[in-house]
Amino acid sequence: MNSFEKIEYKGGHPKLIRPGTINVKIDEFKKSVILEPSSFWATEGKVTINADEIISMSFDEKSKRSVGKAAAGAIIGGVLTGGVGLLVGGALGARKKDTSNLYITIKHNEREMDIILKAGKKADKIYAAISAIL
């Protein structure tokens, strides 16, 4: 069983009403995806999606850099160590933040709906694990 912890759930399933942090488990033997709130205090239970309910999947790969952090890193690096520090500080301050979303289209009660997970760097691994059970 593949397990991915602390994935940001943005919405889409009627049984998981509130956005929040969830754990995603892929059961290869039962061919299902399990979404369960990661918080002990969550009032919602886990949701099991069988492979035959999944219509399609996709993810948009996005990343962004913070210009402000790059400038601040360059200034601090330049002040502390000179020219080389300016380059290193700018590069470290401008690290990419992965904001990829994974979309899982399912059929639930004769309706199609998109479950949206902000999985970041884990999006491609979750995608591959779910694709393996389809």
Backbone bond lengths (Angstrom), bond angles and torsions (degrees), N, CA, C in turn:
res aa  C-N    CA-C-N  psi(-1)  N-CA   C-N-CA  omega(-1)  CA-C   N-CA-C  phi
1 M - - - 1.454 - - 1.528 108.45 -
2 N 1.326 115.91 124.08 1.464 121.30 173.89 1.514 108.96 -83.15
3 S 1.315 115.99 137.93 1.457 120.44 -178.69 1.522 109.58 -133.14
4 F 1.317 115.67 133.58 1.461 122.72 178.87 1.521 107.47 -126.11
5 E 1.322 116.11 118.92 1.452 120.50 -174.35 1.518 111.83 -101.25
6 K 1.323 113.75 152.36 1.465 123.83 174.82 1.528 112.72 55.78
7 I 1.322 114.81 55.66 1.457 122.37 175.25 1.523 107.06 -97.73
8 E 1.316 116.96 136.42 1.465 120.23 -179.45 1.530 109.85 -79.59
9 Y 1.320 114.95 118.01 1.464 122.37 178.01 1.523 107.40 -93.40
10 K 1.337 116.31 122.61 1.456 120.65 -178.31 1.519 113.02 -95.88
11 G 1.327 117.09 -19.89 1.458 119.54 178.05 1.511 112.23 137.97
12 G 1.343 114.17 178.45 1.452 120.17 174.69 1.510 115.67 126.72
13 H 1.321 118.18 -29.30 1.467 119.96 -178.67 1.531 109.33 -102.68
14 P 1.331 117.47 133.27 1.465 119.74 -176.33 1.528 114.99 -66.06
15 K 1.330 117.63 -19.38 1.463 119.62 178.70 1.522 113.09 -88.44
16 L 1.330 116.83 -16.84 1.463 121.86 174.24 1.517 107.06 -111.09
17 I 1.299 115.71 88.43 1.458 121.61 -169.58 1.525 112.50 -73.87
18 R 1.310 116.73 -44.72 1.462 120.32 -173.47 1.524 112.08 -94.33
19 P 1.318 116.76 138.84 1.465 119.38 170.56 1.533 108.90 -64.23
20 G 1.291 116.30 150.02 1.463 120.29 179.79 1.509 110.82 172.45
21 T 1.302 115.16 -166.82 1.452 121.46 -178.92 1.525 109.67 -93.60
22 I 1.329 115.43 131.09 1.466 120.51 -179.78 1.521 110.01 -130.61
23 N 1.318 114.58 166.36 1.464 121.97 169.85 1.520 107.15 -107.13
24 V 1.310 116.54 137.58 1.460 122.12 179.12 1.521 107.82 -113.37
25 K 1.335 115.69 124.44 1.461 121.10 179.21 1.520 108.62 -122.51
26 I 1.325 116.25 134.50 1.458 121.29 177.94 1.527 107.63 -113.15
27 D 1.317 115.69 116.36 1.457 122.24 -179.29 1.528 108.33 -97.44
28 E 1.329 116.30 107.83 1.463 121.35 -177.40 1.520 112.48 -68.62
29 F 1.334 117.88 -31.88 1.462 121.44 -176.75 1.525 112.08 -75.56
30 K 1.323 116.95 -42.50 1.466 121.02 179.00 1.522 112.08 -89.14
31 K 1.335 115.85 -4.39 1.469 122.68 -178.41 1.521 110.53 50.83
32 S 1.331 114.54 62.49 1.459 120.19 -179.30 1.522 111.10 -146.48
33 V 1.323 113.94 159.43 1.459 122.63 176.14 1.526 106.32 -115.34
34 I 1.309 116.19 129.14 1.467 121.47 -178.80 1.518 108.60 -112.80
35 L 1.313 115.56 124.99 1.462 122.25 175.54 1.520 106.98 -110.44
36 E 1.319 116.64 123.06 1.454 118.81 178.78 1.519 109.92 -138.34
37 P 1.327 116.37 137.20 1.460 119.64 178.29 1.522 110.42 -58.05
38 S 1.324 116.45 137.84 1.458 119.89 -178.02 1.523 112.56 -85.71
39 S 1.316 116.62 -12.89 1.457 120.67 -179.55 1.522 110.53 -82.86
40 F 1.306 115.74 137.63 1.464 121.43 177.51 1.525 110.80 -64.57
41 W 1.328 116.58 -29.58 1.465 121.95 -175.02 1.520 113.71 -90.20
42 A 1.306 117.91 2.46 1.472 121.09 -177.90 1.532 110.02 -62.82
43 T 1.325 115.81 138.66 1.460 121.04 -179.96 1.521 111.61 -89.51
44 E 1.313 117.10 -15.87 1.459 121.12 -179.01 1.531 109.69 -91.53
45 G 1.304 116.02 146.27 1.459 120.72 179.57 1.508 111.18 -90.48
46 K 1.321 114.65 -174.71 1.458 118.64 -179.83 1.524 110.20 -79.41
47 V 1.321 114.58 154.57 1.457 122.61 179.61 1.522 107.48 -119.67
48 T 1.329 116.01 129.59 1.462 121.07 177.46 1.518 109.08 -108.72
49 I 1.323 115.71 126.99 1.461 122.29 179.20 1.528 107.08 -114.86
50 N 1.307 116.47 117.86 1.463 120.75 178.23 1.524 109.92 -76.81
51 A 1.312 115.73 151.84 1.471 121.26 -177.13 1.524 112.22 -58.05
52 D 1.335 117.28 -34.23 1.468 118.79 -179.13 1.533 112.88 -73.52
53 E 1.336 117.80 -9.06 1.472 121.38 175.66 1.528 111.70 -87.82
54 I 1.329 117.08 -16.10 1.461 121.27 -177.97 1.519 109.46 -82.79
55 I 1.327 115.40 120.23 1.465 121.22 -178.65 1.529 110.57 -89.01
56 S 1.322 116.34 -46.60 1.458 120.15 -179.70 1.519 110.36 -159.19
57 M 1.321 114.60 167.47 1.463 121.35 176.13 1.518 109.15 -141.56
58 S 1.310 115.19 150.27 1.453 120.35 174.33 1.524 108.07 -158.15
59 F 1.316 115.68 161.52 1.457 118.20 171.68 1.506 109.51 -145.22
60 D 1.330 113.72 145.49 1.455 118.91 175.75 1.519 106.90 -102.52
61 E 1.306 114.05 126.73 1.454 120.21 -176.66 1.522 107.85 -94.72
62 K 1.324 114.74 113.65 1.457 120.03 -179.59 1.522 108.90 -131.49
63 S 1.279 114.64 150.74 1.455 119.89 171.16 1.517 107.26 -151.12
64 K 1.298 115.26 156.09 1.461 118.47 179.57 1.518 109.29 -141.34
65 R 1.303 114.31 155.57 1.455 121.40 177.83 1.521 108.34 -115.12
66 S 1.293 115.59 145.00 1.450 120.97 177.32 1.521 109.14 -92.11
67 V 1.327 116.29 112.84 1.463 121.00 -179.99 1.526 110.28 -66.47
68 G 1.327 116.35 -38.51 1.465 120.53 179.85 1.518 111.94 -62.45
69 K 1.329 117.03 -42.74 1.466 120.60 179.46 1.520 110.85 -68.00
70 A 1.326 117.50 -35.16 1.459 120.91 178.22 1.521 110.24 -65.00
71 A 1.320 116.15 -44.18 1.470 120.24 179.78 1.521 110.91 -65.60
72 A 1.341 116.82 -43.22 1.462 120.41 179.91 1.532 110.30 -63.83
73 G 1.331 117.25 -41.93 1.462 120.74 178.16 1.507 111.89 -63.14
74 A 1.332 116.74 -40.13 1.463 120.89 179.53 1.525 111.36 -65.74
75 I 1.327 116.16 -41.66 1.469 120.09 -179.21 1.521 110.41 -65.72
76 I 1.322 116.27 -48.43 1.467 119.94 -178.95 1.522 110.58 -63.87
77 G 1.346 116.45 -44.95 1.464 119.97 178.66 1.512 112.05 -62.35
78 G 1.335 116.90 -39.32 1.455 120.93 -179.77 1.512 112.53 -68.14
79 V 1.343 116.77 -39.60 1.463 120.98 -179.84 1.531 110.28 -67.95
80 L 1.331 116.42 -42.42 1.459 119.56 -174.98 1.522 113.86 -75.68
81 T 1.333 117.91 -39.85 1.468 118.78 -172.28 1.522 114.48 -129.64
82 G 1.286 119.83 1.80 1.450 120.28 178.03 1.511 113.06 91.74
83 G 1.329 116.22 -152.24 1.465 122.95 -172.49 1.517 114.91 -59.41
84 V 1.325 117.19 -44.95 1.461 120.08 -179.57 1.526 109.69 -64.97
85 G 1.309 117.02 -41.12 1.466 121.44 178.85 1.514 111.77 -62.93
86 L 1.333 116.88 -30.95 1.456 121.54 177.25 1.526 110.06 -61.75
87 L 1.327 116.79 -45.56 1.466 121.29 -179.88 1.526 111.72 -69.25
88 V 1.320 116.73 -46.86 1.469 120.80 -178.11 1.520 110.23 -65.89
89 G 1.316 116.78 -44.07 1.470 120.54 179.63 1.515 111.68 -62.36
90 G 1.333 117.14 -39.94 1.467 120.62 177.49 1.507 112.16 -65.82
91 A 1.330 116.92 -40.30 1.468 120.81 179.98 1.522 111.05 -67.55
92 L 1.314 117.51 -43.41 1.465 120.34 -179.65 1.524 111.67 -68.25
93 G 1.308 116.53 -37.18 1.459 119.83 179.66 1.515 112.63 -69.73
94 A 1.324 117.31 -22.71 1.465 121.32 -175.27 1.525 112.55 -100.41
95 R 1.310 118.48 26.49 1.465 120.23 178.44 1.517 110.88 -59.29
96 K 1.315 115.22 146.95 1.465 120.64 -179.51 1.517 110.86 -75.80
97 K 1.316 114.96 142.35 1.454 121.23 171.96 1.524 106.44 -110.13
98 D 1.324 116.44 121.95 1.457 121.99 -177.02 1.526 109.38 -82.43
99 T 1.327 117.06 121.67 1.467 121.87 -179.10 1.525 110.88 -120.82
100 S 1.326 117.16 37.32 1.460 121.51 -177.22 1.529 111.57 -70.97
101 N 1.325 115.31 140.45 1.461 122.13 175.92 1.522 109.35 -112.19
102 L 1.333 115.47 142.67 1.452 122.28 176.21 1.523 107.10 -110.39
103 Y 1.335 116.69 128.06 1.466 122.67 -179.60 1.523 108.54 -111.49
104 I 1.333 116.41 122.07 1.458 121.48 177.51 1.522 106.88 -115.34
105 T 1.324 117.18 112.48 1.462 121.61 179.41 1.520 108.00 -90.70
106 I 1.341 115.14 123.34 1.462 120.24 -178.35 1.523 110.08 -125.09
107 K 1.318 114.89 162.80 1.462 120.72 172.95 1.524 106.71 -108.64
108 H 1.336 115.85 117.02 1.467 122.11 -177.96 1.525 108.27 -130.84
109 N 1.323 116.15 119.63 1.476 121.25 -178.80 1.524 111.50 53.77
110 E 1.329 115.59 48.21 1.472 123.44 177.42 1.535 113.55 64.16
111 R 1.328 118.01 16.84 1.466 121.45 177.08 1.522 108.95 -124.84
112 E 1.317 115.15 144.21 1.463 119.84 175.22 1.518 109.01 -91.38
113 M 1.325 115.61 138.55 1.461 120.31 177.45 1.518 109.77 -147.31
114 D 1.323 115.31 152.28 1.462 122.18 179.63 1.517 109.91 -102.91
115 I 1.314 115.71 124.17 1.456 121.56 171.72 1.521 106.04 -92.25
116 I 1.323 116.35 127.61 1.461 120.26 -175.80 1.523 109.10 -112.81
117 L 1.324 114.63 123.50 1.458 121.76 178.17 1.516 108.87 -120.42
118 K 1.313 116.39 127.40 1.461 120.43 174.49 1.525 105.69 -91.20
119 A 1.314 114.71 90.65 1.455 120.65 -170.61 1.523 113.84 -95.51
120 G 1.318 117.74 -11.61 1.460 120.37 178.82 1.513 112.13 59.05
121 K 1.331 115.96 -130.36 1.459 121.40 -177.03 1.524 112.62 -68.40
122 K 1.320 117.53 -17.67 1.463 121.23 -179.08 1.531 112.49 -85.68
123 A 1.335 118.29 -6.56 1.462 121.88 -173.95 1.524 112.50 -56.69
124 D 1.321 117.68 -44.96 1.464 119.25 -178.36 1.525 112.42 -69.39
125 K 1.334 117.53 -31.84 1.470 120.37 178.28 1.530 111.05 -71.61
126 I 1.329 116.50 -40.34 1.465 120.01 177.43 1.528 109.23 -65.59
127 Y 1.322 116.37 -43.73 1.465 121.89 178.53 1.535 110.37 -56.60
128 A 1.320 116.76 -46.80 1.465 121.27 -178.46 1.533 110.83 -65.90
129 A 1.326 117.63 -39.92 1.462 121.07 -178.93 1.537 111.31 -66.91
130 I 1.330 116.58 -40.10 1.470 119.79 178.37 1.525 109.71 -70.70
131 S 1.328 117.79 -41.08 1.473 121.23 178.94 1.525 111.07 -58.81
132 A 1.318 117.37 -32.25 1.468 121.14 -178.48 1.527 112.88 -67.25
133 I 1.334 118.11 -23.24 1.482 119.79 179.85 1.511 112.62 -95.75
134 L 1.326 117.78 -6.90 1.478 120.05 -178.70 1.503 111.65 -82.55
